[in-house]
Amino acid sequence: MLTALLTLTLTQLPTVNDFLDNAEIGDAQQYMQLRSRGAYEGQLVDKTKGNTVIKGSWKIDKDTLNVKAASCAGPACKEMKKDYSVKVTVVAARAMFIDSSAPKPFFQSGSYYCHYLGCEPRIGVEILSNAAGLGAMHAIEDHLIGKNRARNPPTTVVWIGPRPEGETKKSRIEICGRDPEKAKAGLDTLKADLADAAWFGEYTVVEAPAKDCFWDVRLYVRDDVAPPAKKRGEK
C-alpha cells in the first residue's frame, strides 16, 4: 500500500520545467533568473568588491538545465563567466536536488526548496522506511516540517523518499560526506527536531557509504514506529 501511494505521488510531481521556467534561484551570496524565452542572468553578490553580473541563455533538455554565458560585467568575470549544466531530480512537490557543474558559489549541488517560481538551497532531509505505515511516515514528515516552519529563516527541506530494500528494524540517521559542514548542520538540526518526539524512539548515526548524495541527512524510520493517536478534532 505504501509503495503504491508513493508511486502515485511521484507520478504527480512537478516537472523540471515547472520548477525552473521563469524562476529565481539563489541565496544571499548569489542568485540567478531563468526568464521566459531562454534569457539568463546570474549575479554574484560582493558588498566589498562589487557585484558580478553574467548574462546569456538557458534551455532544458529532459532533466538537465544548460546555461550559456554570453557577457559579463564585474570583478569576478574570469572565474564566473562559464557555461555549465545542472542535472535536476524532482523529489517532492516543493523539493529537488541537483548535480551541478556551475562555478562556485553559483547554483551548487545539493537540495533545494522551490515554491512560487523561487528556489533556494537548503539542508536536504530525506525520510525512508521499508515498511513503516504511511500515517507514521507523514507524522514524522509533518513534525519535521513544523519545526522548520518555526525557524526564521527556514533551513531544511523535508520529503519522503522511495521505499528502500531490506528491513529497517532500527531507526538511524545517515549523513552525507559531500558537504561535511552542511551534513553536520543537518544532523544537529534533526537531533534537535526529534528531541520532543519521544514516540520516535532511539536511533543511531552513521556515515553514508557513498559521497555522491545530494541530500544532507537521511532519516531511516524503523518499520514498527507508531506515532501517538490523534485526539478528537485534532488535525
BALOBA-1460 file (C-alpha; in Angstrom, 3 decimals):
// residues 235
<rec num="1" residu="m" x="0.000" y="0.000" z="0.000"/>
<rec num="2" residu="l" x="2.800" y="2.406" z="0.947"/>
<rec num="3" residu="t" x="4.664" y="1.635" z="-2.269"/>
<rec num="4" residu="a" x="1.533" y="2.197" z="-4.382"/>
<rec num="5" residu="l" x="0.770" y="5.531" z="-2.728"/>
<rec num="6" residu="l" x="4.352" y="6.756" z="-3.022"/>
<rec num="7" residu="t" x="4.418" y="5.715" z="-6.672"/>
<rec num="8" residu="l" x="1.190" y="7.647" z="-7.310"/>
<rec num="9" residu="t" x="2.662" y="10.690" z="-5.550"/>
<rec num="10" residu="l" x="5.825" y="10.559" z="-7.663"/>
<rec num="11" residu="t" x="3.808" y="10.466" z="-10.899"/>
<rec num="12" residu="q" x="2.043" y="13.684" z="-9.857"/>
<rec num="13" residu="l" x="5.214" y="15.671" z="-9.158"/>
<rec num="14" residu="p" x="6.018" y="18.930" z="-10.971"/>
<rec num="15" residu="t" x="8.352" y="18.672" z="-13.944"/>
<rec num="16" residu="v" x="11.822" y="20.207" z="-14.116"/>
<rec num="17" residu="n" x="10.375" y="22.872" z="-16.409"/>
<rec num="18" residu="d" x="7.606" y="23.628" z="-13.885"/>
<rec num="19" residu="f" x="10.230" y="24.385" z="-11.264"/>
<rec num="20" residu="l" x="12.717" y="26.324" z="-13.391"/>
<rec num="21" residu="d" x="10.918" y="28.202" z="-16.159"/>
<rec num="22" residu="n" x="10.841" y="31.903" z="-15.183"/>
<rec num="23" residu="a" x="12.249" y="31.052" z="-11.745"/>
<rec num="24" residu="e" x="14.648" y="32.898" z="-9.452"/>
<rec num="25" residu="i" x="17.151" y="30.714" z="-7.628"/>
<rec num="26" residu="g" x="19.731" y="31.590" z="-5.018"/>
<rec num="27" residu="d" x="20.663" y="32.871" z="-1.591"/>
<rec num="28" residu="a" x="22.459" y="35.836" z="-0.001"/>
<rec num="29" residu="q" x="25.686" y="35.150" z="-1.934"/>
<rec num="30" residu="q" x="24.328" y="34.581" z="-5.416"/>
<rec num="31" residu="y" x="21.144" y="34.361" z="-7.420"/>
<rec num="32" residu="m" x="20.061" y="33.678" z="-10.955"/>
<rec num="33" residu="q" x="16.999" y="34.338" z="-13.088"/>
<rec num="34" residu="l" x="15.800" y="31.890" z="-15.731"/>
<rec num="35" residu="r" x="13.489" y="34.210" z="-17.605"/>
<rec num="36" residu="s" x="10.906" y="33.054" z="-20.105"/>
<rec num="37" residu="r" x="12.107" y="32.513" z="-23.675"/>
<rec num="38" residu="g" x="15.557" y="31.464" z="-22.511"/>
<rec num="39" residu="a" x="17.090" y="34.694" z="-21.165"/>
<rec num="40" residu="y" x="19.546" y="34.073" z="-18.312"/>
<rec num="41" residu="e" x="21.044" y="36.413" z="-15.724"/>
<rec num="42" residu="g" x="23.233" y="35.454" z="-12.794"/>
<rec num="43" residu="q" x="24.608" y="37.721" z="-10.069"/>
<rec num="44" residu="l" x="27.430" y="37.137" z="-7.617"/>
<rec num="45" residu="v" x="26.901" y="39.432" z="-4.627"/>
<rec num="46" residu="d" x="30.021" y="41.061" z="-3.137"/>
<rec num="47" residu="k" x="29.475" y="44.137" z="-0.955"/>
<rec num="48" residu="t" x="33.203" y="44.865" z="-0.829"/>
<rec num="49" residu="k" x="34.347" y="44.459" z="-4.444"/>
<rec num="50" residu="g" x="31.004" y="44.984" z="-6.164"/>
<rec num="51" residu="n" x="28.602" y="42.579" z="-7.838"/>
<rec num="52" residu="t" x="29.375" y="40.495" z="-10.908"/>
<rec num="53" residu="v" x="26.580" y="40.078" z="-13.463"/>
<rec num="54" residu="i" x="26.575" y="37.350" z="-16.141"/>
<rec num="55" residu="k" x="24.019" y="37.324" z="-18.951"/>
<rec num="56" residu="g" x="23.312" y="34.636" z="-21.502"/>
<rec num="57" residu="s" x="20.801" y="31.925" z="-22.328"/>
<rec num="58" residu="w" x="19.360" y="28.746" z="-20.862"/>
<rec num="59" residu="k" x="17.410" y="25.700" z="-22.009"/>
<rec num="60" residu="i" x="16.207" y="22.436" z="-20.530"/>
<rec num="61" residu="d" x="16.992" y="19.101" z="-22.176"/>
<rec num="62" residu="k" x="14.870" y="16.464" z="-20.412"/>
<rec num="63" residu="d" x="16.193" y="16.615" z="-16.818"/>
<rec num="64" residu="t" x="19.194" y="18.861" z="-17.473"/>
<rec num="65" residu="l" x="19.461" y="22.654" z="-17.413"/>
<rec num="66" residu="n" x="22.133" y="24.031" z="-19.763"/>
<rec num="67" residu="v" x="23.393" y="27.610" z="-19.277"/>
<rec num="68" residu="k" x="25.452" y="29.520" z="-21.852"/>
<rec num="69" residu="a" x="27.294" y="32.664" z="-20.677"/>
<rec num="70" residu="a" x="27.418" y="35.442" z="-23.317"/>
<rec num="71" residu="s" x="28.544" y="38.552" z="-21.422"/>
<rec num="72" residu="c" x="29.856" y="39.545" z="-18.015"/>
<rec num="73" residu="a" x="30.424" y="42.737" z="-16.034"/>
<rec num="74" residu="g" x="32.123" y="42.903" z="-12.640"/>
<rec num="75" residu="p" x="35.284" y="41.925" z="-10.757"/>
<rec num="76" residu="a" x="34.803" y="38.125" z="-10.823"/>
<rec num="77" residu="c" x="34.183" y="37.601" z="-14.553"/>
<rec num="78" residu="k" x="37.305" y="35.481" z="-15.021"/>
<rec num="79" residu="e" x="36.015" y="32.897" z="-12.549"/>
<rec num="80" residu="m" x="32.277" y="33.238" z="-13.148"/>
<rec num="81" residu="k" x="31.774" y="33.651" z="-16.901"/>
<rec num="82" residu="k" x="31.453" y="29.941" z="-17.693"/>
<rec num="83" residu="d" x="28.927" y="27.669" z="-19.338"/>
<rec num="84" residu="y" x="27.546" y="24.998" z="-17.047"/>
<rec num="85" residu="s" x="24.958" y="22.247" z="-16.772"/>
<rec num="86" residu="v" x="22.713" y="21.137" z="-13.934"/>
<rec num="87" residu="k" x="21.034" y="17.731" z="-13.705"/>
<rec num="88" residu="v" x="17.773" y="18.122" z="-11.781"/>
<rec num="89" residu="t" x="15.858" y="15.446" z="-9.861"/>
<rec num="90" residu="v" x="12.416" y="16.459" z="-8.592"/>
<rec num="91" residu="v" x="11.844" y="14.549" z="-5.347"/>
<rec num="92" residu="a" x="8.708" y="16.170" z="-3.900"/>
<rec num="93" residu="a" x="6.103" y="18.807" z="-4.667"/>
<rec num="94" residu="r" x="8.433" y="21.545" z="-3.390"/>
<rec num="95" residu="a" x="11.812" y="19.820" z="-3.362"/>
<rec num="96" residu="m" x="14.550" y="18.989" z="-5.832"/>
<rec num="97" residu="f" x="18.181" y="18.056" z="-5.698"/>
<rec num="98" residu="i" x="20.748" y="18.953" z="-8.307"/>
<rec num="99" residu="d" x="24.106" y="17.785" z="-9.637"/>
<rec num="100" residu="s" x="25.766" y="20.972" z="-10.866"/>
<rec num="101" residu="s" x="28.934" y="21.973" z="-12.714"/>
<rec num="102" residu="a" x="28.344" y="25.707" z="-12.078"/>
<rec num="103" residu="p" x="31.303" y="27.757" z="-10.811"/>
<rec num="104" residu="k" x="31.198" y="28.347" z="-7.056"/>
<rec num="105" residu="p" x="29.150" y="29.735" z="-5.430"/>
<rec num="106" residu="f" x="26.542" y="29.685" z="-8.243"/>
<rec num="107" residu="f" x="23.758" y="27.057" z="-8.120"/>
<rec num="108" residu="q" x="25.789" y="24.396" z="-6.309"/>
<rec num="109" residu="s" x="24.951" y="20.700" z="-5.989"/>
<rec num="110" residu="g" x="22.575" y="19.771" z="-3.192"/>
<rec num="111" residu="s" x="18.957" y="20.063" z="-2.059"/>
<rec num="112" residu="y" x="16.623" y="22.959" z="-2.896"/>
<rec num="113" residu="y" x="13.196" y="24.131" z="-1.758"/>
<rec num="114" residu="c" x="11.025" y="25.530" z="-4.573"/>
<rec num="115" residu="h" x="7.772" y="27.480" z="-4.260"/>
<rec num="116" residu="y" x="6.074" y="30.181" z="-6.346"/>
<rec num="117" residu="l" x="8.838" y="30.298" z="-9.008"/>
<rec num="118" residu="g" x="11.563" y="30.683" z="-6.407"/>
<rec num="119" residu="c" x="14.138" y="28.078" z="-5.319"/>
<rec num="120" residu="e" x="16.725" y="28.281" z="-2.564"/>
<rec num="121" residu="p" x="19.405" y="25.889" z="-1.290"/>
<rec num="122" residu="r" x="18.576" y="24.210" z="1.998"/>
<rec num="123" residu="i" x="19.652" y="21.267" z="4.130"/>
<rec num="124" residu="g" x="18.075" y="18.217" z="2.478"/>
<rec num="125" residu="v" x="16.327" y="15.760" z="4.840"/>
<rec num="126" residu="e" x="15.026" y="12.563" z="3.249"/>
<rec num="127" residu="i" x="12.790" y="10.180" z="5.232"/>
<rec num="128" residu="l" x="12.888" y="6.477" z="4.361"/>
<rec num="129" residu="s" x="11.438" y="3.205" z="5.634"/>
<rec num="130" residu="n" x="10.920" y="-0.251" z="4.236"/>
<rec num="131" residu="a" x="7.590" y="-0.937" z="5.928"/>
<rec num="132" residu="a" x="6.533" y="1.830" z="8.314"/>
<rec num="133" residu="g" x="2.913" y="2.825" z="7.775"/>
<rec num="134" residu="l" x="2.088" y="5.840" z="5.634"/>
<rec num="135" residu="g" x="0.452" y="7.530" z="8.636"/>
<rec num="136" residu="a" x="3.660" y="7.161" z="10.640"/>
<rec num="137" residu="m" x="5.790" y="8.475" z="7.772"/>
<rec num="138" residu="h" x="3.580" y="11.526" z="7.335"/>
<rec num="139" residu="a" x="3.535" y="12.117" z="11.095"/>
<rec num="140" residu="i" x="7.336" y="12.310" z="11.090"/>
<rec num="141" residu="e" x="7.361" y="14.461" z="7.948"/>
<rec num="142" residu="d" x="4.771" y="16.842" z="9.431"/>
<rec num="143" residu="h" x="6.709" y="17.045" z="12.697"/>
<rec num="144" residu="l" x="9.966" y="17.978" z="10.936"/>
<rec num="145" residu="i" x="8.277" y="20.452" z="8.581"/>
<rec num="146" residu="g" x="6.507" y="22.057" z="11.536"/>
<rec num="147" residu="k" x="9.821" y="22.537" z="13.324"/>
<rec num="148" residu="n" x="11.307" y="24.056" z="10.177"/>
<rec num="149" residu="r" x="8.413" y="26.497" z="9.729"/>
<rec num="150" residu="a" x="9.105" y="27.840" z="13.211"/>
<rec num="151" residu="r" x="12.639" y="28.888" z="12.199"/>
<rec num="152" residu="n" x="13.476" y="32.278" z="10.779"/>
<rec num="153" residu="p" x="14.749" y="31.773" z="8.200"/>
<rec num="154" residu="p" x="13.804" y="28.145" z="7.425"/>
<rec num="155" residu="t" x="16.854" y="25.923" z="6.963"/>
<rec num="156" residu="t" x="15.653" y="22.499" z="5.783"/>
<rec num="157" residu="v" x="13.622" y="20.918" z="3.018"/>
<rec num="158" residu="v" x="11.982" y="17.615" z="4.009"/>
<rec num="159" residu="w" x="10.494" y="14.861" z="1.867"/>
<rec num="160" residu="i" x="9.591" y="11.151" z="1.953"/>
<rec num="161" residu="g" x="11.775" y="9.096" z="-0.379"/>
<rec num="162" residu="p" x="11.076" y="5.803" z="-2.200"/>
<rec num="163" residu="r" x="10.901" y="2.660" z="-0.099"/>
<rec num="164" residu="p" x="14.361" y="1.054" z="0.279"/>
<rec num="165" residu="e" x="15.088" y="-2.640" z="0.067"/>
<rec num="166" residu="g" x="15.686" y="-4.621" z="3.219"/>
<rec num="167" residu="e" x="14.083" y="-4.320" z="6.639"/>
<rec num="168" residu="t" x="14.529" y="-1.223" z="8.764"/>
<rec num="169" residu="k" x="14.344" y="-2.828" z="12.200"/>
<rec num="170" residu="k" x="16.099" y="0.093" z="13.871"/>
<rec num="171" residu="s" x="15.966" y="3.819" z="13.154"/>
<rec num="172" residu="r" x="19.135" y="5.584" z="12.067"/>
<rec num="173" residu="i" x="20.403" y="8.853" z="10.617"/>
<rec num="174" residu="e" x="22.817" y="8.731" z="7.687"/>
<rec num="175" residu="i" x="24.994" y="11.766" z="6.999"/>
<rec num="176" residu="c" x="26.338" y="12.572" z="3.536"/>
<rec num="177" residu="g" x="30.047" y="13.273" z="3.050"/>
<rec num="178" residu="r" x="29.580" y="15.561" z="0.025"/>
<rec num="179" residu="d" x="29.427" y="18.703" z="2.163"/>
<rec num="180" residu="p" x="30.558" y="17.836" z="5.738"/>
<rec num="181" residu="e" x="29.682" y="21.266" z="7.137"/>
<rec num="182" residu="k" x="26.145" y="21.121" z="5.778"/>
<rec num="183" residu="a" x="25.754" y="17.496" z="6.875"/>
<rec num="184" residu="k" x="26.788" y="18.387" z="10.439"/>
<rec num="185" residu="a" x="24.294" y="21.253" z="10.484"/>
<rec num="186" residu="g" x="21.646" y="18.840" z="9.224"/>
<rec num="187" residu="l" x="22.485" y="16.271" z="11.892"/>
<rec num="188" residu="d" x="22.355" y="18.849" z="14.688"/>
<rec num="189" residu="t" x="19.047" y="20.197" z="13.359"/>
<rec num="190" residu="l" x="17.492" y="16.743" z="13.000"/>
<rec num="191" residu="k" x="18.540" y="15.724" z="16.510"/>
<rec num="192" residu="a" x="17.009" y="18.897" z="17.918"/>
<rec num="193" residu="d" x="13.792" y="18.404" z="15.936"/>
<rec num="194" residu="l" x="13.377" y="14.811" z="17.171"/>
<rec num="195" residu="a" x="14.133" y="15.677" z="20.797"/>
<rec num="196" residu="d" x="10.463" y="16.228" z="21.726"/>
<rec num="197" residu="a" x="9.139" y="13.283" z="19.676"/>
<rec num="198" residu="a" x="9.627" y="10.600" z="22.305"/>
<rec num="199" residu="w" x="7.411" y="8.208" z="20.360"/>
<rec num="200" residu="f" x="10.018" y="8.079" z="17.590"/>
<rec num="201" residu="g" x="12.414" y="6.244" z="19.897"/>
<rec num="202" residu="e" x="16.148" y="5.679" z="19.746"/>
<rec num="203" residu="y" x="18.323" y="5.904" z="16.666"/>
<rec num="204" residu="t" x="21.968" y="5.592" z="15.660"/>
<rec num="205" residu="v" x="24.088" y="7.921" z="13.497"/>
<rec num="206" residu="v" x="26.251" y="6.580" z="10.661"/>
<rec num="207" residu="e" x="28.021" y="7.963" z="7.608"/>
<rec num="208" residu="a" x="26.502" y="7.221" z="4.209"/>
<rec num="209" residu="p" x="28.547" y="4.667" z="2.232"/>
<rec num="210" residu="a" x="28.670" y="6.969" z="-0.820"/>
<rec num="211" residu="k" x="29.558" y="10.658" z="-1.015"/>
<rec num="212" residu="d" x="27.740" y="11.441" z="-4.291"/>
<rec num="213" residu="c" x="24.494" y="12.081" z="-2.396"/>
<rec num="214" residu="f" x="22.586" y="15.314" z="-2.916"/>
<rec num="215" residu="w" x="20.575" y="15.127" z="0.302"/>
<rec num="216" residu="d" x="22.452" y="16.020" z="3.501"/>
<rec num="217" residu="v" x="20.885" y="13.726" z="6.103"/>
<rec num="218" residu="r" x="18.682" y="10.672" z="5.693"/>
<rec num="219" residu="l" x="16.320" y="9.521" z="8.414"/>
<rec num="220" residu="y" x="15.651" y="5.771" z="8.258"/>
<rec num="221" residu="v" x="12.483" y="5.019" z="10.228"/>
<rec num="222" residu="r" x="12.094" y="1.648" z="11.927"/>
<rec num="223" residu="d" x="9.315" y="-0.436" z="10.442"/>
<rec num="224" residu="d" x="7.181" y="-0.636" z="13.602"/>
<rec num="225" residu="v" x="7.286" y="3.020" z="14.649"/>
<rec num="226" residu="a" x="3.905" y="4.234" z="15.917"/>
<rec num="227" residu="p" x="3.022" y="7.906" z="16.404"/>
<rec num="228" residu="p" x="0.571" y="8.817" z="19.188"/>
<rec num="229" residu="a" x="-3.093" y="8.618" z="18.259"/>
<rec num="230" residu="k" x="-4.648" y="11.968" z="17.393"/>
<rec num="231" residu="k" x="-7.228" y="13.364" z="19.756"/>
<rec num="232" residu="r" x="-10.765" y="14.020" z="18.524"/>
<rec num="233" residu="g" x="-10.873" y="17.217" z="16.477"/>
<rec num="234" residu="e" x="-7.071" y="17.335" z="16.106"/>
<rec num="235" residu="k" x="-5.797" y="17.768" z="12.539"/>
